[in-house]
Amino acid sequence: MKKQLLITGGAGFIGSHLVRLMVKKYPGYHITNLDKLTYAGNLENLRDIESEPNYTFVRGDITDTAFIQELFQNNHFDGVIHLAAESHVDRSIASPMEFVLTNVIGTVNLLNAARMAWKDGDLAQKRFYHVSTDEVYGSLTDEGFFTETTSYDPRSPYSASKASSDHFVRAYHHTYGLPVVLSNCSNNYGSHQFPEKLIPLFISNILQSKPLPVYGTGSNVRDWLWVVDHCSAIDVIFHQGKDGETYNIGGKNEWQNIELIKVLCQLMDEKTGQKPGTAARLITYVTDRAGHDFRYAIDASKLERELGWSPSVTFEEGLSKTIDWYLANAEWVSHVRSGEYASYYEKQYGDRLKGN
């Protein structure tokens, strides 16, 4: 009998990479992809596997309690990997309630549905995997790293909503015995990422000779994780992780924003045949984001030590692969950008960020 696996948010950036991995790697699993298809969800991301016999797409909203309960009643899911979330910090500052509804209420709906569906079964064969972010830990100074025991200190509506959902997942494990695992990852990058995030936005802007908006002085630090490596870690944690445990996933790639942008500009000049320094002249410093955390850095040694996972590429290697994909898939970018999406930066800074 096939293992039935539900992946939420599977048409999004990370989710589509995970769905593709699971469908191809595990032909004995049936993968159900649940996605609301908001601005960041795109079935073009999965065109190459949409006809596979072990794949089903379902459109739906995790905040719809009746729908979620019916979905679990009509299917016999052995596992859930929950990625569906509102994830852009800038959007959370503008519209925090959307993040509360999706990230908190939606997660609790899934937890309740799984608890009821699995109450009379063998819980040893079930697993609810909640995918979260390192932003729940708050901000670091120049030293130290986030570990699985770091106290939560969310600073934005987005990270507060994810912290709350993390706590609910753990509460359902301790209160109801629900078999859960969690992971908190650093900044993801790679192909198929919606172009509001830094790397795809800047690639697109460079191609259009539009300004590259850098918050503050660009000194904020992030740890970058190639999305393919993230999905390989999720695979390992889902199958080998210990119930009730949390695993941090990081790429061992700390970069100041401005230094990352300079590397990106250099690679774009090389790959597009522009004169060195052309892209860097587009860098434009803008007012810093409200409550902008200074530094994130992940200690992923527990995952490496206990489950044997480590990232497969350096940041430079992953960034080069990412740029190559965007340059080769201009049609995908055009389709995404032709929707209702309007860049936060263009809305916020108006004519200052319009190309000449």
C-alpha positions as CSV (number, residue, x, y, z in Angstrom):
1,M,0.0,0.0,0.0
2,K,1.3,3.4,-0.9
3,K,2.2,5.9,1.8
4,Q,-0.2,8.9,1.6
5,L,1.6,12.2,2.1
6,L,0.0,15.7,2.2
7,I,2.3,18.6,1.4
8,T,0.7,22.0,2.1
9,G,1.9,25.1,0.1
10,G,3.3,22.8,-2.5
11,A,2.9,25.2,-5.4
12,G,5.1,27.8,-3.8
13,F,8.9,28.3,-3.9
14,I,10.1,25.7,-1.3
15,G,7.0,23.6,-1.6
16,S,7.3,23.0,-5.3
17,H,10.9,21.8,-5.0
18,L,9.8,19.5,-2.2
19,V,6.9,18.1,-4.1
20,R,9.1,17.4,-7.1
21,L,11.7,15.6,-4.9
22,M,9.1,13.4,-3.1
23,V,7.2,12.5,-6.3
24,K,10.3,11.5,-8.1
25,K,12.2,9.9,-5.2
26,Y,9.4,7.9,-3.7
27,P,7.2,6.3,-6.4
28,G,5.6,4.2,-3.7
29,Y,4.2,7.4,-2.0
30,H,1.1,9.3,-3.2
31,I,1.8,13.0,-2.9
32,T,-1.2,15.3,-2.4
33,N,-0.2,18.9,-3.0
34,L,-2.6,21.4,-1.2
35,D,-2.2,25.0,-2.2
36,K,-4.5,28.0,-2.2
37,L,-2.7,29.5,-5.2
38,T,-2.2,33.0,-3.8
39,Y,0.2,35.4,-5.6
40,A,3.2,33.2,-4.5
41,G,1.7,29.8,-5.6
42,N,2.2,28.9,-9.2
43,L,1.4,25.5,-10.8
44,E,3.9,26.3,-13.6
45,N,6.5,25.4,-11.0
46,L,5.3,21.8,-11.2
47,R,4.5,21.4,-14.9
48,D,7.1,18.7,-15.3
49,I,5.5,16.3,-12.7
50,E,1.8,17.2,-13.0
51,S,1.0,14.0,-14.9
52,E,2.8,11.6,-12.7
53,P,0.5,8.8,-11.4
54,N,1.6,9.4,-7.7
55,Y,0.7,13.1,-7.7
56,T,-2.5,14.9,-7.0
57,F,-3.1,18.7,-6.8
58,V,-5.9,20.0,-4.6
59,R,-6.7,23.7,-4.4
60,G,-7.9,24.9,-1.0
61,D,-7.4,27.2,2.0
62,I,-6.0,25.8,5.2
63,T,-8.0,28.4,7.2
64,D,-11.2,26.7,5.9
65,T,-12.0,24.4,8.8
66,A,-14.7,22.4,7.1
67,F,-12.7,21.9,4.0
68,I,-9.6,20.7,5.9
69,Q,-11.6,18.3,8.0
70,E,-13.3,16.8,4.9
71,L,-9.9,16.5,3.1
72,F,-8.5,14.4,5.9
73,Q,-11.7,12.3,6.2
74,N,-11.6,11.5,2.4
75,N,-8.0,10.7,2.4
76,H,-5.9,8.5,4.6
77,F,-2.8,10.6,5.1
78,D,0.1,8.9,6.8
79,G,2.1,12.2,7.0
80,V,1.8,15.9,6.6
81,I,4.6,18.3,5.7
82,H,3.3,21.7,6.4
83,L,4.9,24.6,4.4
84,A,1.8,26.7,3.6
85,A,2.4,30.2,5.0
86,E,2.5,33.9,4.4
87,S,6.2,34.5,4.4
88,H,7.2,38.0,3.3
89,V,8.2,40.3,6.3
90,D,7.3,43.5,4.4
91,R,3.8,42.2,3.7
92,S,3.4,41.2,7.4
93,I,4.1,44.8,8.4
94,A,1.5,46.1,6.1
95,S,-1.2,43.4,6.7
96,P,-0.5,41.5,9.9
97,M,-3.9,39.9,10.2
98,E,-3.4,37.8,7.0
99,F,-0.4,36.3,8.7
100,V,-2.3,35.5,11.9
101,L,-5.0,33.8,9.9
102,T,-2.9,31.7,7.6
103,N,0.1,30.9,9.8
104,V,-1.6,30.4,13.1
105,I,-5.3,29.5,12.5
106,G,-4.4,27.5,9.4
107,T,-1.8,25.5,11.3
108,V,-4.2,24.7,14.1
109,N,-6.8,23.6,11.6
110,L,-4.3,21.1,10.2
111,L,-3.3,19.9,13.7
112,N,-6.9,19.3,14.6
113,A,-7.7,17.5,11.4
114,A,-4.6,15.3,11.8
115,R,-5.4,14.6,15.5
116,M,-8.9,13.5,14.7
117,A,-7.9,11.4,11.7
118,W,-5.2,9.6,13.5
119,K,-6.8,9.2,17.0
120,D,-7.7,5.5,16.5
121,G,-4.6,4.5,14.4
122,D,-1.0,3.5,14.9
123,L,0.7,6.8,15.7
124,A,4.1,5.3,15.2
125,Q,3.3,5.2,11.5
126,K,2.2,8.9,11.4
127,R,4.1,12.2,11.3
128,F,3.2,15.9,11.3
129,Y,6.2,17.9,10.1
130,H,6.0,21.7,10.6
131,V,8.4,23.8,8.6
132,S,9.3,27.1,10.2
133,T,11.9,29.9,10.1
134,D,15.0,31.1,12.0
135,E,13.3,34.5,12.4
136,V,11.4,33.2,15.4
137,Y,14.6,33.4,17.4
138,G,14.9,37.2,16.9
139,S,18.2,39.0,16.2
140,L,21.8,38.2,16.9
141,T,24.8,40.6,17.4
142,D,28.1,40.0,15.6
143,E,28.7,36.8,17.6
144,G,26.8,33.6,18.3
145,F,24.4,31.3,16.5
146,F,20.8,30.2,16.8
147,T,20.5,26.7,18.2
148,E,17.4,24.5,18.8
149,T,17.4,25.7,22.5
150,T,17.6,29.5,21.7
151,S,14.7,31.3,23.3
152,Y,12.1,32.7,21.0
153,D,12.2,36.5,20.4
154,P,10.2,37.3,17.3
155,R,10.4,40.9,16.1
156,S,8.0,41.1,13.1
157,P,4.4,40.1,12.6
158,Y,5.6,37.4,10.3
159,S,8.0,35.9,12.8
160,A,5.5,36.3,15.6
161,S,2.9,34.3,13.6
162,K,5.4,31.6,12.9
163,A,6.5,31.4,16.5
164,S,2.9,31.0,17.6
165,S,2.4,28.2,15.1
166,D,5.6,26.5,16.3
167,H,4.2,26.6,19.9
168,F,0.9,25.1,18.9
169,V,2.6,22.2,17.1
170,R,4.7,21.5,20.2
171,A,1.6,21.9,22.4
172,Y,-0.3,19.3,20.4
173,H,2.6,16.9,20.7
174,H,2.7,17.3,24.5
175,T,-1.0,17.5,25.1
176,Y,-2.4,15.0,22.6
177,G,0.6,12.9,21.8
178,L,0.6,13.9,18.2
179,P,3.8,12.7,16.5
180,V,5.5,15.9,15.3
181,V,8.8,17.2,14.1
182,L,9.8,20.8,13.4
183,S,12.6,22.5,11.6
184,N,13.7,26.2,11.5
185,C,15.6,27.2,8.4
186,S,17.6,30.2,7.3
187,N,17.0,32.3,4.2
188,N,16.3,30.2,1.1
189,Y,17.3,31.0,-2.4
190,G,17.1,29.2,-5.8
191,S,14.9,28.7,-8.8
192,H,11.2,29.4,-8.9
193,Q,11.3,32.0,-6.1
194,F,8.7,34.8,-6.3
195,P,10.4,38.0,-7.4
196,E,9.7,40.0,-4.3
197,K,12.5,38.3,-2.4
198,L,16.0,39.8,-2.6
199,I,17.8,37.6,-5.1
200,P,15.2,37.1,-7.8
201,L,14.1,40.7,-7.4
202,F,17.6,42.0,-8.0
203,I,18.3,39.6,-10.9
204,S,15.1,41.0,-12.5
205,N,16.0,44.6,-11.8
206,I,19.5,44.2,-13.2
207,L,18.1,42.8,-16.4
208,Q,15.8,45.8,-16.6
209,S,18.5,48.3,-15.5
210,K,16.3,49.3,-12.6
211,P,17.7,50.4,-9.1
212,L,18.6,47.7,-6.5
213,P,17.0,48.9,-3.2
214,V,19.2,48.2,-0.3
215,Y,17.8,48.7,3.2
216,G,19.8,51.0,5.5
217,T,23.5,50.5,5.0
218,G,23.2,46.9,3.8
219,S,25.1,45.7,6.9
220,N,22.4,43.2,8.0
221,V,23.6,39.6,7.9
222,R,21.8,36.5,6.8
223,D,22.6,32.8,6.5
224,W,21.7,31.6,3.0
225,L,20.4,28.1,2.2
226,W,20.0,26.7,-1.3
227,V,16.4,25.5,-1.6
228,V,17.5,22.1,-3.0
229,D,19.6,21.5,0.1
230,H,16.7,22.6,2.3
231,C,14.4,20.0,0.6
232,S,17.0,17.3,1.1
233,A,17.1,18.2,4.8
234,I,13.3,18.1,5.0
235,D,13.4,14.6,3.4
236,V,15.9,13.4,6.0
237,I,14.1,14.9,9.0
238,F,10.7,13.6,7.9
239,H,12.0,10.0,7.6
240,Q,14.6,9.9,10.3
241,G,13.9,12.7,12.8
242,K,12.8,11.9,16.3
243,D,9.3,12.7,17.4
244,G,9.0,16.0,19.3
245,E,12.4,17.3,18.2
246,T,13.4,20.5,16.4
247,Y,16.2,20.6,13.9
248,N,17.8,23.8,12.6
249,I,18.7,23.9,8.9
250,G,21.3,26.3,7.7
251,G,23.6,26.7,4.8
252,K,26.8,27.7,6.6
253,N,26.7,30.8,4.3
254,E,26.6,34.0,6.3
255,W,26.7,37.2,4.2
256,Q,26.2,40.9,4.8
257,N,23.4,42.0,2.4
258,I,25.6,44.5,0.6
259,E,28.4,41.9,0.1
260,L,25.9,39.4,-1.3
261,I,24.5,42.1,-3.6
262,K,28.0,42.9,-4.9
263,V,28.7,39.2,-5.7
264,L,25.3,39.0,-7.4
265,C,26.1,42.1,-9.5
266,Q,29.5,40.7,-10.5
267,L,28.1,37.4,-11.6
268,M,25.3,39.1,-13.5
269,D,27.8,41.3,-15.3
270,E,29.8,38.2,-16.3
271,K,26.8,36.1,-17.3
272,T,25.2,38.9,-19.4
273,G,28.3,40.2,-21.0
274,Q,28.1,43.6,-19.4
275,K,31.1,45.7,-18.5
276,P,32.3,45.0,-14.9
277,G,30.6,47.4,-12.5
278,T,27.6,48.0,-14.6
279,A,25.1,46.2,-12.3
280,A,26.7,47.6,-9.1
281,R,25.9,51.1,-10.3
282,L,22.2,50.3,-9.8
283,I,22.6,49.9,-6.0
284,T,20.3,52.4,-4.3
285,Y,20.2,52.8,-0.5
286,V,16.7,53.2,0.9
287,T,15.2,53.8,4.4
288,D,15.7,50.7,6.6
289,R,12.8,48.3,7.2
290,A,10.9,48.8,10.5
291,G,12.3,46.5,13.2
292,H,14.9,45.1,10.8
293,D,16.8,42.3,12.6
294,F,20.5,42.7,12.4
295,R,21.8,39.2,12.0
296,Y,20.6,35.6,11.6
297,A,23.0,32.7,11.8
298,I,22.1,29.0,12.2
299,D,24.0,26.3,14.0
300,A,22.9,23.2,12.1
301,S,25.3,20.8,13.9
302,K,22.5,18.8,15.5
303,L,21.1,17.9,12.1
304,E,24.5,17.0,10.8
305,R,25.5,15.1,13.9
306,E,22.3,13.1,14.5
307,L,20.9,12.7,11.0
308,G,24.0,13.1,8.8
309,W,22.8,16.0,6.7
310,S,25.0,18.9,5.5
311,P,24.6,21.4,2.6
312,S,25.9,20.3,-0.8
313,V,27.0,23.6,-2.3
314,T,28.7,26.8,-1.3
315,F,26.7,30.1,-1.7
316,E,28.7,31.1,-4.7
317,E,27.9,27.7,-6.4
318,G,24.2,27.9,-5.5
319,L,23.9,31.6,-6.6
320,S,25.5,30.8,-9.9
321,K,23.0,28.0,-10.5
322,T,20.2,30.3,-9.5
323,I,21.2,33.1,-11.8
324,D,21.5,30.6,-14.7
325,W,18.0,29.4,-14.1
326,Y,16.5,32.9,-14.1
327,L,18.3,33.8,-17.2
328,A,17.1,30.7,-19.0
329,N,13.5,31.1,-17.7
330,A,12.6,34.7,-18.5
331,E,9.1,33.5,-19.6
332,W,8.4,32.1,-16.1
333,V,9.4,35.4,-14.5
334,S,7.2,37.4,-17.0
335,H,4.2,35.2,-16.2
336,V,4.7,35.7,-12.5
337,R,5.2,39.4,-12.7
338,S,2.2,40.0,-15.1
339,G,-0.3,39.1,-12.3
340,E,-1.7,41.4,-9.7
341,Y,1.7,41.5,-7.9
342,A,3.3,44.9,-7.6
343,S,6.7,45.2,-5.9
344,Y,6.6,46.4,-2.3
345,Y,9.7,48.5,-3.1
346,E,8.0,50.2,-6.1
347,K,4.9,50.9,-4.0
348,Q,7.0,52.2,-1.1
349,Y,9.5,54.4,-3.0
350,G,7.6,55.3,-6.2
351,D,9.5,57.1,-8.9
352,R,12.8,56.7,-7.1
353,L,13.0,53.1,-8.0
354,K,11.6,53.2,-11.6
355,G,14.0,52.4,-14.3
356,N,15.2,55.1,-16.7
